[in-house]
Amino acid sequence: MATESKEEVMEAKASARHVRVSPQKARRVVDLIRGKAATDAVTVLTFAPQSASEPVKKVLESAIANARVKADRESVAFDERNLVITAAFVDEGPTMKRFRPRAQGRAGRINKRTSHITVVVAQPENTKGAR
């Protein structure tokens, strides 16, 4: 019986890998939207001043689209307004190492960091049959 209730929760995931923004900066933006309704989170990201909000918004919109496709495939009623961000996290990607000349023949290393951004949206069970 526990497996039946698990299957009822529709969950969709999207991720962007090797995004050229540092994970620290991307996490500041992801923390703004975690746990919110998906439509509210898109609005927040649209007007957020951080440059990392654009790739995070793209990933969120992709997760919403993935949920729509998944609902169509399973012939389940879909309402974008019921989606909630259940998980959103940023992992560190590979770092590109670059060198810049410094004084007296030395070289200073510059780390160009990348991020792996992942967003999971789900339709909670209690709002599923409400509409």
C-alpha positions as CSV (number, residue, x, y, z in Angstrom):
1,M,0.0,0.0,0.0
2,A,2.9,2.3,0.7
3,T,4.1,1.9,-2.9
4,E,0.7,3.0,-4.3
5,S,0.8,6.3,-2.5
6,K,4.4,6.8,-3.6
7,E,3.4,6.4,-7.2
8,E,0.6,8.9,-6.9
9,V,3.0,11.8,-6.2
10,M,4.0,13.1,-9.6
11,E,7.6,14.3,-9.6
12,A,9.7,15.9,-12.4
13,K,13.3,16.8,-12.4
14,A,15.6,19.1,-14.5
15,S,19.2,19.8,-14.2
16,A,21.8,22.0,-16.0
17,R,25.4,20.9,-15.9
18,H,28.6,22.9,-16.3
19,V,26.9,26.3,-15.9
20,R,29.5,29.1,-15.8
21,V,28.5,30.6,-12.4
22,S,30.2,29.8,-9.1
23,P,28.2,27.4,-6.9
24,Q,28.3,29.9,-4.0
25,K,26.5,32.5,-6.1
26,A,24.1,30.0,-7.5
27,R,23.2,28.7,-4.0
28,R,22.2,32.2,-2.9
29,V,19.5,32.2,-5.7
30,V,18.4,28.6,-5.2
31,D,17.8,29.3,-1.5
32,L,15.3,32.0,-2.5
33,I,13.0,29.5,-4.3
34,R,13.3,26.2,-2.3
35,G,9.9,25.1,-1.0
36,K,7.9,27.7,-2.9
37,A,5.1,27.1,-5.4
38,A,6.7,26.8,-8.9
39,T,4.8,29.8,-10.4
40,D,5.8,32.0,-7.5
41,A,9.4,30.9,-7.9
42,V,9.4,31.8,-11.6
43,T,8.2,35.3,-10.7
44,V,10.8,35.7,-7.9
45,L,13.6,34.6,-10.3
46,T,12.4,37.0,-13.1
47,F,12.9,40.0,-10.8
48,A,15.9,38.8,-8.8
49,P,18.9,41.0,-9.5
50,Q,21.5,38.2,-9.3
51,S,23.0,37.0,-12.6
52,A,22.7,33.4,-11.5
53,S,18.9,33.8,-11.4
54,E,18.7,33.4,-15.2
55,P,20.1,29.8,-15.4
56,V,18.2,28.8,-12.3
57,K,15.0,30.1,-13.9
58,K,15.7,28.1,-17.1
59,V,16.1,24.9,-15.1
60,L,12.9,25.6,-13.1
61,E,10.9,26.2,-16.3
62,S,12.4,23.0,-17.8
63,A,11.3,21.0,-14.7
64,I,7.8,22.4,-15.1
65,A,7.7,21.4,-18.7
66,N,9.0,18.0,-17.8
67,A,6.1,17.6,-15.3
68,R,3.6,18.6,-18.0
69,V,5.0,16.0,-20.4
70,K,5.1,13.4,-17.7
71,A,1.4,14.1,-16.8
72,D,0.4,13.9,-20.5
73,R,2.2,10.6,-20.9
74,E,0.4,9.2,-17.8
75,S,-2.9,10.9,-18.7
76,V,-3.1,12.7,-15.4
77,A,-4.7,16.0,-14.8
78,F,-2.0,18.7,-14.7
79,D,-2.2,22.2,-13.2
80,E,1.0,24.2,-13.2
81,R,-0.2,26.2,-10.2
82,N,-0.2,23.1,-7.9
83,L,3.5,22.3,-8.5
84,V,5.8,22.9,-5.5
85,I,9.6,22.9,-5.5
86,T,10.5,19.9,-3.4
87,A,14.2,19.9,-3.9
88,A,16.6,22.5,-5.4
89,F,20.4,22.2,-5.0
90,V,23.6,23.3,-6.6
91,D,26.6,21.0,-6.8
92,E,30.1,22.1,-7.8
93,G,31.2,21.3,-11.3
94,P,34.7,21.2,-12.8
95,T,36.9,24.2,-12.2
96,M,38.7,25.7,-15.2
97,K,42.2,26.9,-14.1
98,R,43.6,29.9,-15.7
99,F,46.8,31.9,-15.1
100,R,47.4,35.6,-15.0
101,P,50.9,37.2,-15.0
102,R,51.9,38.8,-11.7
103,A,54.8,40.9,-10.6
104,Q,58.4,39.7,-10.9
105,G,57.7,36.9,-13.3
106,R,55.2,35.1,-11.1
107,A,51.9,33.7,-12.1
108,G,48.6,33.9,-10.2
109,R,46.0,31.2,-10.6
110,I,42.4,32.1,-11.4
111,N,39.7,29.5,-10.8
112,K,36.7,29.7,-13.1
113,R,34.2,27.7,-11.3
114,T,31.1,25.9,-12.7
115,S,27.9,24.6,-11.2
116,H,25.5,21.7,-11.7
117,I,22.0,23.1,-10.9
118,T,19.2,20.6,-10.1
119,V,15.5,21.4,-9.5
120,V,12.8,18.9,-8.6
121,V,9.1,19.8,-8.7
122,A,6.2,17.7,-7.5
123,Q,2.5,17.9,-7.2
124,P,1.5,17.3,-3.6
125,E,-1.2,14.6,-3.0
126,N,-3.6,16.8,-1.1
127,T,-4.0,19.4,-3.9
128,K,-4.0,16.7,-6.7
129,G,-7.8,16.0,-6.5
130,A,-8.8,19.5,-5.4
131,R,-9.2,20.9,-9.0
